Amino acid sequence: MVDDDSRAYLPLAGVRVLDLAKLIPGDLATRVLADLGAEVVKVEMPGSGDYLRRIPPMDGDQSFHHLTLNRGKRSVALDLRRTEDRETFFRLADKADAIVEVSQPGRFLEMGVDFAEMRRRRPELVICSISGFGQTGPLATLPSHGYSMDALAGTAIVRRDPDRTHFADGGPVSSISGEGGANAAATATIAALFAARTTGRGAWIDISCWDAAAEMSRAAIAYRAARNAPRPNEMGEWSLYAIYRSSDDRDVVLCAIEQKFFEQFCRGLGREDLLERWSAAGGNAVDYGDLTLRDELDKIFRSATADEWLQRFIDWDVPGGIVQTPDDLAGAAHTEARGLIERNWRGTVPNVLSPIRWMDSGTRPGQSARPCSEVGADTAAVLDDWLGE
Protein backbone atom coordinates (compact mmCIF):
# COMPACT_ATOMS: atom_id res chain seq x y z
CA MET A 1 0.00 0.00 0.00
CA VAL A 2 1.30 3.48 -0.87
CA ASP A 3 0.29 6.49 1.20
CA ASP A 4 0.47 9.48 -1.16
CA ASP A 5 1.06 11.92 1.70
CA SER A 6 3.99 10.22 3.43
CA ARG A 7 5.10 8.05 0.51
CA ALA A 8 5.27 5.22 3.01
CA TYR A 9 5.07 1.73 1.55
CA LEU A 10 3.31 -0.56 4.03
CA PRO A 11 3.05 -4.07 2.54
CA LEU A 12 1.83 -5.59 5.84
CA ALA A 13 -0.97 -3.07 6.36
CA GLY A 14 -4.04 -4.84 7.78
CA VAL A 15 -2.00 -7.57 9.51
CA ARG A 16 -2.56 -7.79 13.27
CA VAL A 17 0.26 -9.04 15.49
CA LEU A 18 0.20 -9.74 19.21
CA ASP A 19 3.68 -9.18 20.57
CA LEU A 20 4.54 -11.24 23.66
CA ALA A 21 8.24 -10.60 23.08
CA LYS A 22 10.80 -8.91 25.25
CA LEU A 23 14.42 -7.84 24.95
CA ILE A 24 16.33 -7.39 21.71
CA PRO A 25 15.58 -10.51 19.58
CA GLY A 26 11.81 -10.42 20.00
CA ASP A 27 11.49 -6.64 19.95
CA LEU A 28 13.56 -6.39 16.77
CA ALA A 29 11.53 -9.13 15.06
CA THR A 30 8.23 -7.38 15.76
CA ARG A 31 9.69 -3.98 14.92
CA VAL A 32 10.42 -5.30 11.43
CA LEU A 33 6.74 -6.24 11.15
CA ALA A 34 5.59 -2.87 12.52
CA ASP A 35 7.92 -0.96 10.19
CA LEU A 36 6.38 -2.83 7.26
CA GLY A 37 2.88 -1.76 8.26
CA ALA A 38 1.58 -4.47 10.60
CA GLU A 39 -0.44 -3.35 13.60
CA VAL A 40 1.74 -4.61 16.44
CA VAL A 41 0.34 -4.64 19.97
CA LYS A 42 2.78 -5.34 22.79
CA VAL A 43 1.26 -7.40 25.59
CA GLU A 44 3.20 -6.33 28.68
CA MET A 45 3.11 -6.99 32.40
CA PRO A 46 1.18 -4.20 34.17
CA GLY A 47 3.55 -1.71 35.73
CA SER A 48 6.92 -3.15 34.73
CA GLY A 49 6.37 -3.99 31.07
CA ASP A 50 9.16 -5.18 28.80
CA TYR A 51 12.30 -4.64 30.86
CA LEU A 52 14.15 -3.52 27.75
CA ARG A 53 12.50 -0.19 28.64
CA ARG A 54 14.90 0.15 31.59
CA ILE A 55 18.19 -1.14 30.14
CA PRO A 56 20.82 1.64 29.79
CA PRO A 57 21.86 3.83 28.13
CA MET A 58 18.86 6.04 28.91
CA ASP A 59 17.39 9.23 27.47
CA GLY A 60 15.65 10.48 30.59
CA ASP A 61 13.28 7.68 31.57
CA GLN A 62 13.46 5.97 28.18
CA SER A 63 16.02 3.37 27.12
CA PHE A 64 17.70 3.95 23.76
CA HIS A 65 17.21 0.22 23.10
CA HIS A 66 13.46 0.56 23.75
CA LEU A 67 13.10 3.70 21.67
CA THR A 68 14.82 2.16 18.64
CA LEU A 69 13.25 -1.31 18.86
CA ASN A 70 9.64 -0.64 19.87
CA ARG A 71 8.68 2.29 17.67
CA GLY A 72 5.31 2.13 15.99
CA LYS A 73 3.81 -0.35 18.51
CA ARG A 74 0.92 -0.01 20.91
CA SER A 75 0.96 -1.36 24.47
CA VAL A 76 -1.66 -3.42 26.31
CA ALA A 77 -1.14 -4.31 29.97
CA LEU A 78 -2.15 -7.91 30.78
CA ASP A 79 -0.90 -10.28 33.44
CA LEU A 80 -1.31 -13.69 31.83
CA ARG A 81 -1.05 -15.38 35.22
CA ARG A 82 -4.46 -13.92 36.07
CA THR A 83 -7.51 -15.74 34.68
CA GLU A 84 -9.33 -12.57 33.66
CA ASP A 85 -6.37 -11.11 31.80
CA ARG A 86 -5.63 -14.46 30.17
CA GLU A 87 -9.19 -14.63 28.84
CA THR A 88 -8.79 -11.12 27.41
CA PHE A 89 -5.59 -12.26 25.72
CA PHE A 90 -7.38 -15.26 24.16
CA ARG A 91 -10.09 -12.98 22.75
CA LEU A 92 -7.43 -10.71 21.26
CA ALA A 93 -5.61 -13.76 19.91
CA ASP A 94 -8.77 -14.80 18.07
CA LYS A 95 -8.50 -11.53 16.11
CA ALA A 96 -4.74 -11.73 15.51
CA ASP A 97 -3.01 -12.94 12.37
CA ALA A 98 0.22 -13.70 14.20
CA ILE A 99 1.63 -14.02 17.70
CA VAL A 100 5.33 -13.54 18.41
CA GLU A 101 6.64 -14.70 21.78
CA VAL A 102 9.98 -14.99 23.57
CA SER A 103 10.32 -17.44 26.44
CA GLN A 104 11.98 -20.59 27.60
CA PRO A 105 10.07 -23.52 26.07
CA GLY A 106 7.00 -24.44 28.08
CA ARG A 107 6.73 -21.23 30.14
CA PHE A 108 3.52 -20.01 28.51
CA LEU A 109 1.98 -23.47 28.75
CA GLU A 110 2.63 -23.34 32.52
CA MET A 111 0.55 -20.13 32.59
CA GLY A 112 -2.32 -21.79 30.72
CA VAL A 113 -1.48 -20.50 27.22
CA ASP A 114 -1.42 -23.55 24.94
CA PHE A 115 -0.06 -22.52 21.55
CA ALA A 116 -0.60 -25.97 20.05
CA GLU A 117 -4.29 -25.85 20.98
CA MET A 118 -4.61 -22.31 19.61
CA ARG A 119 -3.20 -23.54 16.30
CA ARG A 120 -5.62 -26.48 16.26
CA ARG A 121 -8.56 -24.12 16.72
CA ARG A 122 -7.30 -21.67 14.13
CA PRO A 123 -5.05 -23.36 11.55
CA GLU A 124 -4.50 -20.02 9.82
CA LEU A 125 -2.85 -18.53 12.92
CA VAL A 126 0.91 -17.89 12.75
CA ILE A 127 2.83 -18.29 15.99
CA CYS A 128 6.54 -17.50 16.15
CA SER A 129 8.36 -18.76 19.25
CA ILE A 130 11.78 -17.20 19.72
CA SER A 131 14.16 -18.69 22.26
CA GLY A 132 17.85 -18.83 22.92
CA PHE A 133 18.39 -22.45 21.92
CA GLY A 134 15.14 -23.67 20.37
CA GLN A 135 12.18 -25.78 21.49
CA THR A 136 14.19 -29.03 21.37
CA GLY A 137 17.70 -30.26 22.18
CA PRO A 138 19.88 -30.52 25.29
CA LEU A 139 20.25 -26.72 25.61
CA ALA A 140 16.54 -25.95 25.13
CA THR A 141 15.85 -25.04 28.78
CA LEU A 142 19.11 -23.14 29.35
CA PRO A 143 18.37 -19.46 30.16
CA SER A 144 20.03 -17.19 27.64
CA HIS A 145 21.39 -13.73 27.09
CA GLY A 146 22.96 -12.43 23.90
CA TYR A 147 26.60 -13.14 24.62
CA SER A 148 25.92 -16.51 26.23
CA MET A 149 24.24 -17.56 22.98
CA ASP A 150 27.15 -16.09 21.00
CA ALA A 151 29.65 -17.99 23.12
CA LEU A 152 27.94 -21.33 22.51
CA ALA A 153 27.49 -20.53 18.80
CA GLY A 154 31.15 -19.68 18.24
CA THR A 155 30.44 -16.04 17.38
CA ALA A 156 31.53 -14.28 20.60
CA ILE A 157 34.21 -11.69 19.89
CA VAL A 158 36.66 -11.86 22.78
CA ARG A 159 40.11 -10.58 23.77
CA ARG A 160 42.09 -13.28 25.56
CA ASP A 161 44.77 -11.78 27.82
CA PRO A 162 47.27 -13.95 29.73
CA ASP A 163 45.27 -13.89 32.98
CA ARG A 164 41.73 -12.97 31.95
CA THR A 165 39.39 -13.01 28.95
CA HIS A 166 37.19 -10.00 28.10
CA PHE A 167 34.53 -9.22 25.55
CA ALA A 168 36.36 -7.35 22.81
CA ASP A 169 35.79 -3.65 22.27
CA GLY A 170 34.57 -2.28 18.98
CA GLY A 171 32.19 -5.03 17.88
CA PRO A 172 28.45 -4.65 17.30
CA VAL A 173 26.59 -3.34 20.36
CA SER A 174 24.25 -6.32 20.21
CA SER A 175 24.70 -10.05 20.06
CA ILE A 176 25.12 -11.75 16.71
CA SER A 177 22.76 -14.49 17.89
CA GLY A 178 20.03 -12.06 18.84
CA GLU A 179 20.25 -10.08 15.62
CA GLY A 180 20.31 -13.20 13.46
CA GLY A 181 17.44 -14.79 15.38
CA ALA A 182 15.32 -11.65 15.08
CA ASN A 183 15.73 -11.43 11.33
CA ALA A 184 15.05 -15.14 10.89
CA ALA A 185 11.90 -14.74 12.99
CA ALA A 186 10.65 -11.79 10.96
CA THR A 187 11.36 -13.54 7.64
CA ALA A 188 9.64 -16.76 8.72
CA THR A 189 6.64 -14.90 10.13
CA ILE A 190 6.14 -12.95 6.91
CA ALA A 191 6.46 -16.15 4.85
CA ALA A 192 3.93 -17.96 7.07
CA LEU A 193 1.53 -15.00 6.90
CA PHE A 194 1.72 -15.19 3.11
CA ALA A 195 0.96 -18.92 3.21
CA ALA A 196 -1.94 -18.31 5.59
CA ARG A 197 -3.43 -15.80 3.15
CA THR A 198 -2.96 -18.03 0.10
CA THR A 199 -3.65 -21.50 1.55
CA GLY A 200 -5.43 -20.90 4.86
CA ARG A 201 -2.63 -22.68 6.71
CA GLY A 202 -0.35 -20.80 9.08
CA ALA A 203 2.51 -22.28 11.11
CA TRP A 204 4.10 -22.55 14.52
CA ILE A 205 7.68 -21.38 14.00
CA ASP A 206 10.57 -22.49 16.21
CA ILE A 207 13.32 -19.84 16.06
CA SER A 208 16.55 -20.51 17.93
CA CYS A 209 18.91 -17.54 18.13
CA TRP A 210 21.71 -20.07 18.57
CA ASP A 211 20.70 -21.72 15.28
CA ALA A 212 20.89 -18.35 13.53
CA ALA A 213 24.40 -17.62 14.79
CA ALA A 214 25.70 -21.15 14.33
CA GLU A 215 24.48 -21.23 10.72
CA MET A 216 26.72 -18.24 9.98
CA SER A 217 29.64 -20.67 10.33
CA ARG A 218 28.08 -22.85 7.63
CA ALA A 219 31.28 -23.45 5.65
CA ALA A 220 33.29 -24.41 8.73
CA ILE A 221 30.52 -26.71 9.98
CA ALA A 222 30.18 -28.38 6.60
CA TYR A 223 33.95 -28.80 6.26
CA ARG A 224 34.26 -30.34 9.72
CA ALA A 225 31.33 -32.68 9.13
CA ALA A 226 32.71 -33.77 5.75
CA ARG A 227 36.42 -34.01 6.62
CA ASN A 228 36.36 -34.63 10.39
CA ALA A 229 38.99 -31.89 10.70
CA PRO A 230 38.96 -28.14 11.40
CA ARG A 231 38.62 -25.91 8.38
CA PRO A 232 42.06 -24.43 7.51
CA ASN A 233 42.38 -20.87 8.79
CA GLU A 234 45.46 -18.99 7.67
CA MET A 235 44.18 -15.41 7.86
CA GLY A 236 47.20 -14.29 9.88
CA GLU A 237 49.43 -15.06 6.92
CA TRP A 238 47.31 -13.38 4.24
CA SER A 239 48.33 -10.13 2.56
CA LEU A 240 45.51 -9.33 0.11
CA TYR A 241 42.71 -9.86 2.64
CA ALA A 242 44.27 -8.09 5.57
CA ILE A 243 44.35 -5.02 7.84
CA TYR A 244 47.10 -2.41 7.49
CA ARG A 245 48.10 0.67 9.47
CA SER A 246 47.89 4.05 7.72
CA SER A 247 50.16 7.07 8.18
CA ASP A 248 47.71 8.57 10.71
CA ASP A 249 47.80 5.31 12.71
CA ARG A 250 44.33 4.13 11.72
CA ASP A 251 43.40 0.65 10.51
CA VAL A 252 42.58 0.06 6.85
CA VAL A 253 41.33 -3.20 5.36
CA LEU A 254 42.33 -4.40 1.88
CA CYS A 255 40.22 -7.09 0.17
CA ALA A 256 41.85 -7.45 -3.26
CA ILE A 257 41.73 -11.24 -3.50
CA GLU A 258 40.25 -11.42 -7.02
CA GLN A 259 42.85 -10.99 -9.73
CA LYS A 260 41.17 -8.00 -11.37
CA PHE A 261 41.09 -6.10 -8.07
CA PHE A 262 44.75 -6.92 -7.37
CA GLU A 263 45.70 -5.66 -10.81
CA GLN A 264 43.71 -2.44 -10.33
CA PHE A 265 45.33 -1.94 -6.94
CA CYS A 266 48.85 -2.40 -8.33
CA ARG A 267 48.21 -0.06 -11.28
CA GLY A 268 46.71 2.54 -8.96
CA LEU A 269 49.87 2.39 -6.87
CA GLY A 270 52.02 2.62 -9.97
CA ARG A 271 53.57 -0.68 -8.92
CA GLU A 272 53.04 -2.93 -11.92
CA ASP A 273 56.10 -4.84 -10.74
CA LEU A 274 53.88 -6.39 -8.06
CA LEU A 275 51.60 -7.99 -10.66
CA GLU A 276 53.88 -11.01 -10.91
CA ARG A 277 53.18 -11.73 -7.24
CA TRP A 278 49.72 -13.01 -8.15
CA SER A 279 49.75 -16.79 -7.73
CA ALA A 280 46.30 -18.37 -7.74
CA ALA A 281 47.30 -22.02 -7.88
CA GLY A 282 45.35 -24.21 -10.27
CA GLY A 283 43.46 -21.30 -11.78
CA ASN A 284 41.55 -20.47 -8.59
CA ALA A 285 39.53 -17.27 -8.66
CA VAL A 286 41.25 -15.74 -5.60
CA ASP A 287 44.71 -15.42 -4.09
CA TYR A 288 45.02 -14.38 -0.45
CA GLY A 289 48.71 -13.52 -0.79
CA ASP A 290 51.48 -14.35 1.67
CA LEU A 291 53.64 -12.81 4.39
CA THR A 292 56.41 -11.71 2.05
CA LEU A 293 53.97 -9.50 0.15
CA ARG A 294 52.43 -8.31 3.41
CA ASP A 295 55.75 -6.92 4.60
CA GLU A 296 55.96 -4.81 1.46
CA LEU A 297 52.34 -3.64 1.70
CA ASP A 298 52.87 -2.63 5.36
CA LYS A 299 55.32 0.02 4.16
CA ILE A 300 53.06 1.12 1.29
CA PHE A 301 50.02 1.66 3.51
CA ARG A 302 52.10 3.71 5.95
CA SER A 303 52.58 6.26 3.14
CA ALA A 304 49.03 7.74 3.22
CA THR A 305 46.21 8.51 5.64
CA ALA A 306 43.17 6.29 6.10
CA ASP A 307 40.93 8.82 4.37
CA GLU A 308 43.32 8.97 1.43
CA TRP A 309 43.28 5.18 1.15
CA LEU A 310 39.48 5.13 1.19
CA GLN A 311 39.34 7.63 -1.65
CA ARG A 312 41.91 5.61 -3.58
CA PHE A 313 39.84 2.46 -3.19
CA ILE A 314 36.86 4.32 -4.62
CA ASP A 315 38.88 5.81 -7.48
CA TRP A 316 40.68 2.56 -8.31
CA ASP A 317 37.59 0.35 -7.98
CA VAL A 318 39.18 -1.84 -5.31
CA PRO A 319 37.32 -3.33 -2.30
CA GLY A 320 38.68 -1.93 0.95
CA GLY A 321 37.88 0.58 3.66
CA ILE A 322 38.60 2.12 7.05
CA VAL A 323 38.06 -0.08 10.11
CA GLN A 324 35.39 1.90 11.96
CA THR A 325 33.55 1.48 15.26
CA PRO A 326 29.82 2.07 15.85
CA ASP A 327 30.74 5.48 17.30
CA ASP A 328 32.08 6.51 13.89
CA LEU A 329 28.79 5.84 12.12
CA ALA A 330 26.47 8.49 13.58
CA GLY A 331 28.21 11.34 11.75
CA ALA A 332 29.53 9.42 8.76
CA ALA A 333 28.85 10.95 5.35
CA HIS A 334 27.54 7.66 3.99
CA THR A 335 25.11 7.34 6.92
CA GLU A 336 23.67 10.75 6.06
CA ALA A 337 23.62 10.14 2.32
CA ARG A 338 21.80 6.85 2.76
CA GLY A 339 19.12 8.46 4.93
CA LEU A 340 19.65 5.87 7.65
CA ILE A 341 19.03 8.40 10.42
CA GLU A 342 15.92 10.55 10.87
CA ARG A 343 17.20 13.45 12.96
CA ASN A 344 15.44 14.99 15.99
CA TRP A 345 12.81 12.26 16.11
CA ARG A 346 12.25 12.37 19.88
CA GLY A 347 13.92 15.52 21.09
CA THR A 348 17.57 15.08 20.23
CA VAL A 349 17.22 11.29 19.82
CA PRO A 350 17.27 10.26 16.13
CA ASN A 351 15.24 7.48 14.59
CA VAL A 352 17.68 4.87 13.25
CA LEU A 353 15.70 3.46 10.36
CA SER A 354 15.35 0.03 8.78
CA PRO A 355 18.13 -1.26 6.51
CA ILE A 356 15.40 -1.71 3.88
CA ARG A 357 15.11 1.18 1.44
CA TRP A 358 12.29 1.54 -1.11
CA MET A 359 13.80 2.77 -4.36
CA ASP A 360 10.52 4.17 -5.72
CA SER A 361 10.21 6.76 -2.96
CA GLY A 362 13.65 6.81 -1.37
CA THR A 363 12.01 6.14 2.00
CA ARG A 364 12.65 3.47 4.62
CA PRO A 365 10.34 1.45 6.87
CA GLY A 366 9.96 3.07 10.28
CA GLN A 367 10.26 6.61 8.98
CA SER A 368 8.17 9.07 11.04
CA ALA A 369 6.90 6.22 13.26
CA ARG A 370 5.82 7.29 16.72
CA PRO A 371 7.64 6.01 19.79
CA CYS A 372 6.01 3.10 21.62
CA SER A 373 3.36 4.04 24.14
CA GLU A 374 3.84 3.76 27.89
CA VAL A 375 3.04 0.38 29.42
CA GLY A 376 -0.69 -0.30 29.02
CA ALA A 377 -1.49 3.13 27.60
CA ASP A 378 -3.39 1.62 24.64
CA THR A 379 -5.31 -1.09 26.49
CA ALA A 380 -8.73 0.54 26.19
CA ALA A 381 -8.20 1.63 22.59
CA VAL A 382 -7.03 -1.82 21.45
CA LEU A 383 -9.92 -3.59 23.18
CA ASP A 384 -12.26 -1.18 21.42
CA ASP A 385 -10.58 -1.56 18.00
CA TRP A 386 -10.14 -5.34 18.10
CA LEU A 387 -13.06 -6.48 20.22
CA GLY A 388 -15.55 -3.62 20.08
CA GLU A 389 -15.42 -3.27 23.87
Summary of the structure (lengths in Angstrom):
residues: 389
radius of gyration: 24.8
end to end distance: 28.6
largest distance: 79.5
contacts: 1176
relative contact order: 0.14
helix: 40%
strand: 18%
